[in-house]
Amino acid sequence: MENVFFSNWESIGRTFSIGILAYVSLMLMLRISGKRTLSQMREFDFIVTVALGSTLASVLLTKEISLMDGAVAMGILIGLQYILAYVSVRSKKFSKLISSEPTLLFYKGNFLWSALRKERVTEAEVRSILRNNGIVSIEDVEAVVMESNGQFTVVKEGNLSSDDSPLSGVKRID
């Protein structure tokens, strides 16, 4: 149990200086890579965000990992995320391969039980989402969609068959 609360000033100084430098490095890389890196739009964006946090923590707390090693690791993660985002925007096949599609959970007064089971969402959760969106009557809702990023969208008006509908491109599981 030695060194539980304090090891030495050198260790504290290293953590402080590496922490500031690693943070500045990460902020510069995120600024260069764009807004998409920090958004939680798709699964791989979330994975990159978690991996960046883990990498930053490792650089801060592990003496065997140098600042440059950490900066390179963070740069690789951000670079791979940028490449995936770049390719997925230009290729629908690739985009479908690496991320899920939005799923219709509720449509025109009916809970879609197969979709609820597949996405592991309960009727109570959907009703909670409706309440959070200020819905007083279920008849006022056209649809509830679970988006690719796991968030829920309540659509008050829309049509599955119309190309200009907010429901266009949403997967329906029957």
N, C-alpha and C positions, 0 to 999 in steps of 0.2 A: 504494500500500500504506500510505498514511498513515491514522492512526486505526484501525488493526487491533486493537490491544490496549486503547487508551484514547483517548477523544475529549475529554471534559471532565467536570468534576464536576457541572455542570448536567444533562447527559444522564444521568449515573448517578443523581442525585437524582430526576429525573423518572421514570425507570424504576422506582426504588424506591417512590416515593409512589404512582404510578399502579398499580403492581403490587399493592400492598396494598389500595388502594381498589377496583380492579377485582375482585380476589379476594373481598373482602368483599361487593361488589355481587352477584357470581355466586353466592356461598354463600347470600345472602338470597333471591335469586330461586329457587334450587334448593329451598330450604327451603319457600318459599311454594308452589311448583309440585308438590311431593310426590315420593314415592319413585320413581314411574314414570319420571321424567325421566332418572335415572341408571341405571335397569335396562336390560339389553340384551334386552328381550323381543321386540322386532320390529325390522324393518329401519329404520323411520323413527326409532326411539329411538336406534339406533346412529348414524344420520346426524346427529341433533341433538347427540349427545355429541361427535362429531368436529368439527362446526361450532362448538360452544361453545369447544372447545380452540383452534381456529384463530382465532376471534374474540378470545379472551383474549390469545393471542400477538400478534395484530395490534395490539391496544390497547397492550400493553406495549412493543412495539418500534418502532411507527411513530408518529413525532411528529405527523404530519398527522391522526391519528385521536385525537379527544379522549376523555376518560373517559366523558362523557355519550353520545357517538356509540356507543362500545362497549357501554355499559349498555343503550342502546336496542336495538342489534343483538342482544344476548344476550336481552333481554326479548322481542323479536319471535320469536326461535327457540324459546324456552321456551313462549311463548304459542301458537305454531302447533303445537308438539308436544302441548300440553295440549288444544287444540281437536281435533286428529286422534285423540288417545286417547279423548276424551270422545265423539266421534261414532262411533268404531269400537266402543266398548263398547255403544253403543245401536243399532247397525245392522250386522247380519251381512253384508249386501251390501257396505257400505263397508269393513268389516274385511277381507273377502276381496279387495276391490279393491286395498287398499294393503299387504297382507302375504300371505306365503305360508302354506300349510297344512303341518302336520307330514307327513312322508313315511315310509312303511314301507320299510325297507331289507332286513330279514331277518324271516322269519316261519316258525315251526314247522320249524326245521331247514333252511330253504332261503334262500339269498341271492336277492334279487329283482333280477336283473341289469339290467332296464330302469330300475328306480328308482336303482340304483347309478350307471348311466351318466348318467341325467338330472341327478342331484345331484353328479356328479363325485366319487364316493367309491369307494375300492377295497375289495376283500375284506380286504386286510391291515389297512386302517384300522378296519374293523368288528371284526376279530379283536382288534386292539389295545384297542378300547373294551371289549370283553368281558373281556379280561385286567385292564384297569384297574378293572373292576367286580367283580373277584374270581371270575369265572366259570371253573370248571375243565372243564366239559363243555358243549359246544354244545347238547346235549339238554336242559340245564337252562333254556334261554332260549326264551321264547315269541316275542319280537320285539325288534328294534332299530329305533328311530324317530329320524329326523333332525328335530329340532324347528324351529319357525319362526325361532328365533334362531341356528340353526346348531349348537347343542349336540346331543348324542346321549343318548337314554334307552334303557336296557336294561330290558325288561319280562319278568319271570319267569313271570307268569301273566296271561292276558288273552284276550279273545275279540273278534274284529272285529265280530261281529254283535250283541253285547250292548251295550245302552245304558249300563250301569253299569261297563263295562270301561275300564281306562285306555287302551285302544286305540280307544275311541269317538271318531269325528271325524278319525281319521288316514287320510290319502289313500293308497290302494294303487294303484300303477302296475303294470299287468300287461304 
